[in-house]
Amino acid sequence: MATGPKNAKSQSVTARIAHDLIDGMEQTKELGESTGQFISAALQGEIKRRQRRKTKAETPEE
């Protein structure tokens, strides 16, 4: 039975993505990698990148 868009481990989201980005994703995904796995990896990488950038901006330069 379906549990809805959110459960204990994950949440389903919907977003509109430009066709060229979808094409690039399909060309870049590794063999056997799902769209969800690709998007999760991309999100993790972007979150880390932004956190590093924020930390660097908050650190006073000497």
N, CA, C, O and CB atoms as a CASP TS submission, in Angstrom:
PFRMAT TS
TARGET T0000
AUTHOR 0000-0000-0000
METHOD Language model
MODEL 1
PARENT N/A
ATOM      1  N   MET     1       0.835  -1.170   0.000  1.00  0.00           N
ATOM      2  CA  MET     1       0.000   0.000   0.000  1.00  0.00           C
ATOM      3  C   MET     1       0.889   1.246   0.000  1.00  0.00           C
ATOM      4  O   MET     1       1.895   1.290   0.708  1.00  0.00           O
ATOM      5  CB  MET     1      -0.955  -0.009   1.212  1.00  0.00           C
ATOM      6  N   ALA     2       0.526   2.241  -0.779  1.00  0.00           N
ATOM      7  CA  ALA     2       1.301   3.474  -0.869  1.00  0.00           C
ATOM      8  C   ALA     2       1.248   4.226   0.454  1.00  0.00           C
ATOM      9  O   ALA     2       0.217   4.244   1.126  1.00  0.00           O
ATOM     10  CB  ALA     2       0.780   4.363  -2.013  1.00  0.00           C
ATOM     11  N   THR     3       2.356   4.841   0.819  1.00  0.00           N
ATOM     12  CA  THR     3       2.437   5.554   2.100  1.00  0.00           C
ATOM     13  C   THR     3       2.385   7.063   1.938  1.00  0.00           C
ATOM     14  O   THR     3       2.415   7.782   2.937  1.00  0.00           O
ATOM     15  CB  THR     3       3.706   5.174   2.821  1.00  0.00           C
ATOM     16  N   GLY     4       2.308   7.558   0.729  1.00  0.00           N
ATOM     17  CA  GLY     4       2.292   8.993   0.513  1.00  0.00           C
ATOM     18  C   GLY     4       3.671   9.511   0.163  1.00  0.00           C
ATOM     19  O   GLY     4       4.608   8.730   0.005  1.00  0.00           O
ATOM     20  N   PRO     5       3.803  10.832   0.040  1.00  0.00           N
ATOM     21  CA  PRO     5       5.067  11.416  -0.427  1.00  0.00           C
ATOM     22  C   PRO     5       6.198  11.440   0.593  1.00  0.00           C
ATOM     23  O   PRO     5       7.332  11.761   0.238  1.00  0.00           O
ATOM     24  CB  PRO     5       4.821  12.794  -0.876  1.00  0.00           C
ATOM     25  N   LYS     6       5.915  11.108   1.858  1.00  0.00           N
ATOM     26  CA  LYS     6       6.963  11.180   2.884  1.00  0.00           C
ATOM     27  C   LYS     6       6.861   9.965   3.794  1.00  0.00           C
ATOM     28  O   LYS     6       5.769   9.582   4.216  1.00  0.00           O
ATOM     29  CB  LYS     6       6.848  12.494   3.712  1.00  0.00           C
ATOM     30  N   ASN     7       8.013   9.360   4.095  1.00  0.00           N
ATOM     31  CA  ASN     7       8.051   8.273   5.060  1.00  0.00           C
ATOM     32  C   ASN     7       9.242   8.488   5.984  1.00  0.00           C
ATOM     33  O   ASN     7       9.821   9.574   6.001  1.00  0.00           O
ATOM     34  CB  ASN     7       8.137   6.891   4.350  1.00  0.00           C
ATOM     35  N   ALA     8       9.612   7.478   6.748  1.00  0.00           N
ATOM     36  CA  ALA     8      10.676   7.623   7.743  1.00  0.00           C
ATOM     37  C   ALA     8      12.055   7.847   7.132  1.00  0.00           C
ATOM     38  O   ALA     8      12.924   8.429   7.781  1.00  0.00           O
ATOM     39  CB  ALA     8      10.716   6.405   8.616  1.00  0.00           C
ATOM     40  N   LYS     9      12.277   7.394   5.885  1.00  0.00           N
ATOM     41  CA  LYS     9      13.612   7.465   5.297  1.00  0.00           C
ATOM     42  C   LYS     9      13.752   8.452   4.148  1.00  0.00           C
ATOM     43  O   LYS     9      14.866   8.876   3.839  1.00  0.00           O
ATOM     44  CB  LYS     9      14.003   6.125   4.822  1.00  0.00           C
ATOM     45  N   SER    10      12.652   8.827   3.510  1.00  0.00           N
ATOM     46  CA  SER    10      12.779   9.690   2.337  1.00  0.00           C
ATOM     47  C   SER    10      11.520  10.502   2.096  1.00  0.00           C
ATOM     48  O   SER    10      10.484  10.295   2.729  1.00  0.00           O
ATOM     49  CB  SER    10      13.097   8.862   1.108  1.00  0.00           C
ATOM     50  N   GLN    11      11.643  11.434   1.160  1.00  0.00           N
ATOM     51  CA  GLN    11      10.525  12.280   0.782  1.00  0.00           C
ATOM     52  C   GLN    11      10.507  12.422  -0.726  1.00  0.00           C
ATOM     53  O   GLN    11      11.554  12.619  -1.344  1.00  0.00           O
ATOM     54  CB  GLN    11      10.610  13.663   1.467  1.00  0.00           C
ATOM     55  N   SER    12       9.363  12.329  -1.307  1.00  0.00           N
ATOM     56  CA  SER    12       9.207  12.497  -2.748  1.00  0.00           C
ATOM     57  C   SER    12       9.008  13.974  -3.056  1.00  0.00           C
ATOM     58  O   SER    12       8.219  14.649  -2.396  1.00  0.00           O
ATOM     59  CB  SER    12       8.017  11.656  -3.285  1.00  0.00           C
ATOM     60  N   VAL    13       9.719  14.472  -4.053  1.00  0.00           N
ATOM     61  CA  VAL    13       9.568  15.866  -4.477  1.00  0.00           C
ATOM     62  C   VAL    13       9.327  15.898  -5.984  1.00  0.00           C
ATOM     63  O   VAL    13       9.711  14.977  -6.704  1.00  0.00           O
ATOM     64  CB  VAL    13      10.828  16.712  -4.097  1.00  0.00           C
ATOM     65  N   THR    14       8.696  16.953  -6.442  1.00  0.00           N
ATOM     66  CA  THR    14       8.434  17.131  -7.857  1.00  0.00           C
ATOM     67  C   THR    14       9.029  18.462  -8.288  1.00  0.00           C
ATOM     68  O   THR    14       8.872  19.472  -7.602  1.00  0.00           O
ATOM     69  CB  THR    14       6.911  17.069  -8.163  1.00  0.00           C
ATOM     70  N   ALA    15       9.711  18.458  -9.423  1.00  0.00           N
ATOM     71  CA  ALA    15      10.303  19.693  -9.936  1.00  0.00           C
ATOM     72  C   ALA    15      10.325  19.647 -11.455  1.00  0.00           C
ATOM     73  O   ALA    15      10.453  18.576 -12.048  1.00  0.00           O
ATOM     74  CB  ALA    15      11.735  19.903  -9.374  1.00  0.00           C
ATOM     75  N   ARG    16      10.201  20.792 -12.071  1.00  0.00           N
ATOM     76  CA  ARG    16      10.334  20.891 -13.521  1.00  0.00           C
ATOM     77  C   ARG    16      11.801  21.174 -13.835  1.00  0.00           C
ATOM     78  O   ARG    16      12.415  22.072 -13.260  1.00  0.00           O
ATOM     79  CB  ARG    16       9.397  22.010 -14.112  1.00  0.00           C
ATOM     80  N   ILE    17      12.343  20.392 -14.753  1.00  0.00           N
ATOM     81  CA  ILE    17      13.752  20.492 -15.116  1.00  0.00           C
ATOM     82  C   ILE    17      13.838  20.731 -16.621  1.00  0.00           C
ATOM     83  O   ILE    17      13.120  20.106 -17.402  1.00  0.00           O
ATOM     84  CB  ILE    17      14.543  19.201 -14.698  1.00  0.00           C
ATOM     85  N   ALA    18      14.716  21.633 -17.013  1.00  0.00           N
ATOM     86  CA  ALA    18      14.886  21.939 -18.438  1.00  0.00           C
ATOM     87  C   ALA    18      15.319  20.691 -19.212  1.00  0.00           C
ATOM     88  O   ALA    18      16.066  19.860 -18.696  1.00  0.00           O
ATOM     89  CB  ALA    18      15.923  23.071 -18.627  1.00  0.00           C
ATOM     90  N   HIS    19      14.844  20.572 -20.445  1.00  0.00           N
ATOM     91  CA  HIS    19      15.137  19.404 -21.275  1.00  0.00           C
ATOM     92  C   HIS    19      16.638  19.181 -21.462  1.00  0.00           C
ATOM     93  O   HIS    19      17.096  18.039 -21.454  1.00  0.00           O
ATOM     94  CB  HIS    19      14.474  19.556 -22.629  1.00  0.00           C
ATOM     95  N   ASP    20      17.402  20.252 -21.627  1.00  0.00           N
ATOM     96  CA  ASP    20      18.841  20.070 -21.838  1.00  0.00           C
ATOM     97  C   ASP    20      19.526  19.489 -20.601  1.00  0.00           C
ATOM     98  O   ASP    20      20.491  18.734 -20.729  1.00  0.00           O
ATOM     99  CB  ASP    20      19.492  21.402 -22.212  1.00  0.00           C
ATOM    100  N   LEU    21      19.042  19.830 -19.410  1.00  0.00           N
ATOM    101  CA  LEU    21      19.611  19.255 -18.195  1.00  0.00           C
ATOM    102  C   LEU    21      19.249  17.779 -18.062  1.00  0.00           C
ATOM    103  O   LEU    21      20.074  16.968 -17.642  1.00  0.00           O
ATOM    104  CB  LEU    21      19.129  20.028 -16.965  1.00  0.00           C
ATOM    105  N   ILE    22      18.022  17.435 -18.419  1.00  0.00           N
ATOM    106  CA  ILE    22      17.607  16.029 -18.382  1.00  0.00           C
ATOM    107  C   ILE    22      18.429  15.217 -19.372  1.00  0.00           C
ATOM    108  O   ILE    22      18.873  14.113 -19.054  1.00  0.00           O
ATOM    109  CB  ILE    22      16.096  15.890 -18.696  1.00  0.00           C
ATOM    110  N   ASP    23      18.636  15.756 -20.572  1.00  0.00           N
ATOM    111  CA  ASP    23      19.457  15.060 -21.569  1.00  0.00           C
ATOM    112  C   ASP    23      20.875  14.846 -21.053  1.00  0.00           C
ATOM    113  O   ASP    23      21.440  13.764 -21.212  1.00  0.00           O
ATOM    114  CB  ASP    23      19.491  15.851 -22.887  1.00  0.00           C
ATOM    115  N   GLY    24      21.450  15.880 -20.433  1.00  0.00           N
ATOM    116  CA  GLY    24      22.795  15.767 -19.874  1.00  0.00           C
ATOM    117  C   GLY    24      22.861  14.739 -18.767  1.00  0.00           C
ATOM    118  O   GLY    24      23.832  13.988 -18.666  1.00  0.00           O
ATOM    119  N   MET    25      21.828  14.701 -17.933  1.00  0.00           N
ATOM    120  CA  MET    25      21.794  13.715 -16.859  1.00  0.00           C
ATOM    121  C   MET    25      21.746  12.304 -17.431  1.00  0.00           C
ATOM    122  O   MET    25      22.478  11.424 -16.979  1.00  0.00           O
ATOM    123  CB  MET    25      20.589  13.960 -15.940  1.00  0.00           C
ATOM    124  N   GLU    26      20.897  12.089 -18.413  1.00  0.00           N
ATOM    125  CA  GLU    26      20.768  10.759 -19.015  1.00  0.00           C
ATOM    126  C   GLU    26      22.078  10.313 -19.661  1.00  0.00           C
ATOM    127  O   GLU    26      22.418   9.131 -19.617  1.00  0.00           O
ATOM    128  CB  GLU    26      19.642  10.752 -20.055  1.00  0.00           C
ATOM    129  N   GLN    27      22.806  11.239 -20.255  1.00  0.00           N
ATOM    130  CA  GLN    27      24.082  10.912 -20.891  1.00  0.00           C
ATOM    131  C   GLN    27      25.181  10.658 -19.862  1.00  0.00           C
ATOM    132  O   GLN    27      26.156   9.962 -20.147  1.00  0.00           O
ATOM    133  CB  GLN    27      24.504  12.036 -21.831  1.00  0.00           C
ATOM    134  N   THR    28      25.022  11.223 -18.670  1.00  0.00           N
ATOM    135  CA  THR    28      26.063  11.176 -17.646  1.00  0.00           C
ATOM    136  C   THR    28      25.870  10.064 -16.624  1.00  0.00           C
ATOM    137  O   THR    28      26.838   9.614 -16.009  1.00  0.00           O
ATOM    138  CB  THR    28      26.123  12.486 -16.936  1.00  0.00           C
ATOM    139  N   LYS    29      24.634   9.618 -16.436  1.00  0.00           N
ATOM    140  CA  LYS    29      24.367   8.575 -15.438  1.00  0.00           C
ATOM    141  C   LYS    29      25.211   7.338 -15.718  1.00  0.00           C
ATOM    142  O   LYS    29      25.438   6.959 -16.867  1.00  0.00           O
ATOM    143  CB  LYS    29      22.870   8.204 -15.426  1.00  0.00           C
ATOM    144  N   GLU    30      25.671   6.718 -14.624  1.00  0.00           N
ATOM    145  CA  GLU    30      26.461   5.499 -14.739  1.00  0.00           C
ATOM    146  C   GLU    30      25.543   4.308 -15.007  1.00  0.00           C
ATOM    147  O   GLU    30      24.346   4.358 -14.723  1.00  0.00           O
ATOM    148  CB  GLU    30      27.295   5.267 -13.459  1.00  0.00           C
ATOM    149  N   LEU    31      26.106   3.258 -15.546  1.00  0.00           N
ATOM    150  CA  LEU    31      25.351   2.053 -15.855  1.00  0.00           C
ATOM    151  C   LEU    31      24.660   1.531 -14.596  1.00  0.00           C
ATOM    152  O   LEU    31      25.318   1.285 -13.585  1.00  0.00           O
ATOM    153  CB  LEU    31      26.274   0.973 -16.456  1.00  0.00           C
ATOM    154  N   GLY    32      23.352   1.362 -14.650  1.00  0.00           N
ATOM    155  CA  GLY    32      22.592   0.854 -13.526  1.00  0.00           C
ATOM    156  C   GLY    32      22.174   1.906 -12.518  1.00  0.00           C
ATOM    157  O   GLY    32      21.448   1.591 -11.574  1.00  0.00           O
ATOM    158  N   GLU    33      22.607   3.137 -12.688  1.00  0.00           N
ATOM    159  CA  GLU    33      22.262   4.208 -11.753  1.00  0.00           C
ATOM    160  C   GLU    33      20.862   4.734 -12.070  1.00  0.00           C
ATOM    161  O   GLU    33      20.545   5.021 -13.224  1.00  0.00           O
ATOM    162  CB  GLU    33      23.306   5.358 -11.819  1.00  0.00           C
ATOM    163  N   SER    34      20.036   4.855 -11.044  1.00  0.00           N
ATOM    164  CA  SER    34      18.694   5.379 -11.251  1.00  0.00           C
ATOM    165  C   SER    34      18.724   6.905 -11.258  1.00  0.00           C
ATOM    166  O   SER    34      19.694   7.529 -10.830  1.00  0.00           O
ATOM    167  CB  SER    34      17.735   4.861 -10.162  1.00  0.00           C
ATOM    168  N   THR    35      17.644   7.481 -11.752  1.00  0.00           N
ATOM    169  CA  THR    35      17.518   8.936 -11.744  1.00  0.00           C
ATOM    170  C   THR    35      17.548   9.449 -10.307  1.00  0.00           C
ATOM    171  O   THR    35      18.174  10.472 -10.029  1.00  0.00           O
ATOM    172  CB  THR    35      16.214   9.380 -12.453  1.00  0.00           C
ATOM    173  N   GLY    36      16.878   8.748  -9.394  1.00  0.00           N
ATOM    174  CA  GLY    36      16.876   9.147  -7.990  1.00  0.00           C
ATOM    175  C   GLY    36      18.264   9.126  -7.377  1.00  0.00           C
ATOM    176  O   GLY    36      18.624  10.023  -6.615  1.00  0.00           O
ATOM    177  N   GLN    37      19.052   8.098  -7.711  1.00  0.00           N
ATOM    178  CA  GLN    37      20.427   8.014  -7.203  1.00  0.00           C
ATOM    179  C   GLN    37      21.275   9.155  -7.750  1.00  0.00           C
ATOM    180  O   GLN    37      22.065   9.753  -7.019  1.00  0.00           O
ATOM    181  CB  GLN    37      21.060   6.660  -7.574  1.00  0.00           C
ATOM    182  N   PHE    38      21.111   9.458  -9.039  1.00  0.00           N
ATOM    183  CA  PHE    38      21.871  10.549  -9.656  1.00  0.00           C
ATOM    184  C   PHE    38      21.533  11.872  -8.987  1.00  0.00           C
ATOM    185  O   PHE    38      22.425  12.641  -8.630  1.00  0.00           O
ATOM    186  CB  PHE    38      21.584  10.627 -11.167  1.00  0.00           C
ATOM    187  N   ILE    39      20.236  12.134  -8.820  1.00  0.00           N
ATOM    188  CA  ILE    39      19.806  13.399  -8.225  1.00  0.00           C
ATOM    189  C   ILE    39      20.261  13.492  -6.776  1.00  0.00           C
ATOM    190  O   ILE    39      20.689  14.560  -6.336  1.00  0.00           O
ATOM    191  CB  ILE    39      18.278  13.547  -8.312  1.00  0.00           C
ATOM    192  N   SER    40      20.179  12.398  -6.024  1.00  0.00           N
ATOM    193  CA  SER    40      20.632  12.406  -4.631  1.00  0.00           C
ATOM    194  C   SER    40      22.126  12.721  -4.547  1.00  0.00           C
ATOM    195  O   SER    40      22.543  13.512  -3.702  1.00  0.00           O
ATOM    196  CB  SER    40      20.337  11.050  -3.960  1.00  0.00           C
ATOM    197  N   ALA    41      22.934  12.108  -5.416  1.00  0.00           N
ATOM    198  CA  ALA    41      24.377  12.371  -5.425  1.00  0.00           C
ATOM    199  C   ALA    41      24.653  13.824  -5.798  1.00  0.00           C
ATOM    200  O   ALA    41      25.521  14.467  -5.208  1.00  0.00           O
ATOM    201  CB  ALA    41      25.097  11.422  -6.406  1.00  0.00           C
ATOM    202  N   ALA    42      23.916  14.339  -6.777  1.00  0.00           N
ATOM    203  CA  ALA    42      24.101  15.736  -7.190  1.00  0.00           C
ATOM    204  C   ALA    42      23.732  16.688  -6.054  1.00  0.00           C
ATOM    205  O   ALA    42      24.435  17.671  -5.820  1.00  0.00           O
ATOM    206  CB  ALA    42      23.252  16.049  -8.442  1.00  0.00           C
ATOM    207  N   LEU    43      22.654  16.410  -5.358  1.00  0.00           N
ATOM    208  CA  LEU    43      22.246  17.246  -4.230  1.00  0.00           C
ATOM    209  C   LEU    43      23.284  17.211  -3.113  1.00  0.00           C
ATOM    210  O   LEU    43      23.619  18.249  -2.542  1.00  0.00           O
ATOM    211  CB  LEU    43      20.887  16.793  -3.696  1.00  0.00           C
ATOM    212  N   GLN    44      23.791  16.027  -2.802  1.00  0.00           N
ATOM    213  CA  GLN    44      24.813  15.914  -1.752  1.00  0.00           C
ATOM    214  C   GLN    44      26.047  16.744  -2.118  1.00  0.00           C
ATOM    215  O   GLN    44      26.596  17.450  -1.272  1.00  0.00           O
ATOM    216  CB  GLN    44      25.210  14.428  -1.533  1.00  0.00           C
ATOM    217  N   GLY    45      26.475  16.659  -3.361  1.00  0.00           N
ATOM    218  CA  GLY    45      27.636  17.420  -3.807  1.00  0.00           C
ATOM    219  C   GLY    45      27.400  18.914  -3.746  1.00  0.00           C
ATOM    220  O   GLY    45      28.284  19.663  -3.329  1.00  0.00           O
ATOM    221  N   GLU    46      26.225  19.360  -4.153  1.00  0.00           N
ATOM    222  CA  GLU    46      25.911  20.790  -4.134  1.00  0.00           C
ATOM    223  C   GLU    46      25.781  21.311  -2.708  1.00  0.00           C
ATOM    224  O   GLU    46      26.215  22.426  -2.419  1.00  0.00           O
ATOM    225  CB  GLU    46      24.622  21.061  -4.908  1.00  0.00           C
ATOM    226  N   ILE    47      25.196  20.532  -1.823  1.00  0.00           N
ATOM    227  CA  ILE    47      25.089  20.943  -0.421  1.00  0.00           C
ATOM    228  C   ILE    47      26.477  21.116   0.185  1.00  0.00           C
ATOM    229  O   ILE    47      26.739  22.119   0.849  1.00  0.00           O
ATOM    230  CB  ILE    47      24.273  19.910   0.391  1.00  0.00           C
ATOM    231  N   LYS    48      27.365  20.155  -0.034  1.00  0.00           N
ATOM    232  CA  LYS    48      28.734  20.245   0.493  1.00  0.00           C
ATOM    233  C   LYS    48      29.462  21.456  -0.083  1.00  0.00           C
ATOM    234  O   LYS    48      30.149  22.170   0.647  1.00  0.00           O
ATOM    235  CB  LYS    48      29.521  18.959   0.178  1.00  0.00           C
ATOM    236  N   ARG    49      29.317  21.695  -1.391  1.00  0.00           N
ATOM    237  CA  ARG    49      29.980  22.825  -2.037  1.00  0.00           C
ATOM    238  C   ARG    49      29.514  24.145  -1.442  1.00  0.00           C
ATOM    239  O   ARG    49      30.328  25.028  -1.170  1.00  0.00           O
ATOM    240  CB  ARG    49      29.719  22.808  -3.542  1.00  0.00           C
ATOM    241  N   ARG    50      28.227  24.281  -1.242  1.00  0.00           N
ATOM    242  CA  ARG    50      27.690  25.527  -0.680  1.00  0.00           C
ATOM    243  C   ARG    50      28.081  25.703   0.779  1.00  0.00           C
ATOM    244  O   ARG    50      28.332  26.826   1.216  1.00  0.00           O
ATOM    245  CB  ARG    50      26.172  25.555  -0.812  1.00  0.00           C
ATOM    246  N   GLN    51      28.137  24.616   1.540  1.00  0.00           N
ATOM    247  CA  GLN    51      28.562  24.710   2.930  1.00  0.00           C
ATOM    248  C   GLN    51      30.016  25.150   3.019  1.00  0.00           C
ATOM    249  O   GLN    51      30.366  25.980   3.857  1.00  0.00           O
ATOM    250  CB  GLN    51      28.368  23.368   3.643  1.00  0.00           C
ATOM    251  N   ARG    52      30.870  24.593   2.151  1.00  0.00           N
ATOM    252  CA  ARG    52      32.284  25.007   2.141  1.00  0.00           C
ATOM    253  C   ARG    52      32.407  26.477   1.768  1.00  0.00           C
ATOM    254  O   ARG    52      33.188  27.209   2.375  1.00  0.00           O
ATOM    255  CB  ARG    52      33.101  24.141   1.154  1.00  0.00           C
ATOM    256  N   ARG    53      31.641  26.910   0.776  1.00  0.00           N
ATOM    257  CA  ARG    53      31.690  28.307   0.339  1.00  0.00           C
ATOM    258  C   ARG    53      31.223  29.229   1.469  1.00  0.00           C
ATOM    259  O   ARG    53      31.815  30.285   1.693  1.00  0.00           O
ATOM    260  CB  ARG    53      30.815  28.515  -0.927  1.00  0.00           C
ATOM    261  N   LYS    54      30.168  28.833   2.178  1.00  0.00           N
ATOM    262  CA  LYS    54      29.655  29.641   3.281  1.00  0.00           C
ATOM    263  C   LYS    54      30.678  29.723   4.404  1.00  0.00           C
ATOM    264  O   LYS    54      30.898  30.797   4.964  1.00  0.00           O
ATOM    265  CB  LYS    54      28.335  29.062   3.806  1.00  0.00           C
ATOM    266  N   THR    55      31.304  28.599   4.739  1.00  0.00           N
ATOM    267  CA  THR    55      32.320  28.568   5.792  1.00  0.00           C
ATOM    268  C   THR    55      33.503  29.453   5.417  1.00  0.00           C
ATOM    269  O   THR    55      34.029  30.193   6.249  1.00  0.00           O
ATOM    270  CB  THR    55      32.795  27.124   6.047  1.00  0.00           C
ATOM    271  N   LYS    56      33.913  29.367   4.149  1.00  0.00           N
ATOM    272  CA  LYS    56      35.034  30.183   3.692  1.00  0.00           C
ATOM    273  C   LYS    56      34.704  31.665   3.759  1.00  0.00           C
ATOM    274  O   LYS    56      35.570  32.465   4.113  1.00  0.00           O
ATOM    275  CB  LYS    56      35.423  29.799   2.272  1.00  0.00           C
ATOM    276  N   ALA    57      33.481  32.054   3.430  1.00  0.00           N
ATOM    277  CA  ALA    57      33.069  33.453   3.472  1.00  0.00           C
ATOM    278  C   ALA    57      32.976  33.971   4.907  1.00  0.00           C
ATOM    279  O   ALA    57      33.203  35.154   5.158  1.00  0.00           O
ATOM    280  CB  ALA    57      31.728  33.625   2.770  1.00  0.00           C
ATOM    281  N   GLU    58      32.646  33.089   5.842  1.00  0.00           N
ATOM    282  CA  GLU    58      32.516  33.508   7.236  1.00  0.00           C
ATOM    283  C   GLU    58      33.849  33.541   7.962  1.00  0.00           C
ATOM    284  O   GLU    58      33.961  34.181   9.008  1.00  0.00           O
ATOM    285  CB  GLU    58      31.572  32.590   7.962  1.00  0.00           C
ATOM    286  N   THR    59      34.856  32.872   7.436  1.00  0.00           N
ATOM    287  CA  THR    59      36.169  32.841   8.070  1.00  0.00           C
ATOM    288  C   THR    59      36.905  34.146   7.766  1.00  0.00           C
ATOM    289  O   THR    59      37.109  34.478   6.599  1.00  0.00           O
ATOM    290  CB  THR    59      36.995  31.613   7.584  1.00  0.00           C
ATOM    291  N   PRO    60      37.305  34.886   8.797  1.00  0.00           N
ATOM    292  CA  PRO    60      38.023  36.127   8.548  1.00  0.00           C
ATOM    293  C   PRO    60      39.429  35.855   7.986  1.00  0.00           C
ATOM    294  O   PRO    60      40.160  34.997   8.481  1.00  0.00           O
ATOM    295  CB  PRO    60      38.116  36.949   9.842  1.00  0.00           C
ATOM    296  N   GLU    61      39.771  36.593   6.969  1.00  0.00           N
ATOM    297  CA  GLU    61      41.106  36.440   6.386  1.00  0.00           C
ATOM    298  C   GLU    61      42.112  37.226   7.194  1.00  0.00           C
ATOM    299  O   GLU    61      41.815  38.315   7.684  1.00  0.00           O
ATOM    300  CB  GLU    61      41.126  36.899   4.917  1.00  0.00           C
ATOM    301  N   GLU    62      43.284  36.681   7.329  1.00  0.00           N
ATOM    302  CA  GLU    62      44.325  37.340   8.129  1.00  0.00           C
ATOM    303  C   GLU    62      45.281  38.093   7.252  1.00  0.00           C
ATOM    304  O   GLU    62      46.223  38.709   7.750  1.00  0.00           O
ATOM    305  CB  GLU    62      45.087  36.330   8.968  1.00  0.00           C
TER
END
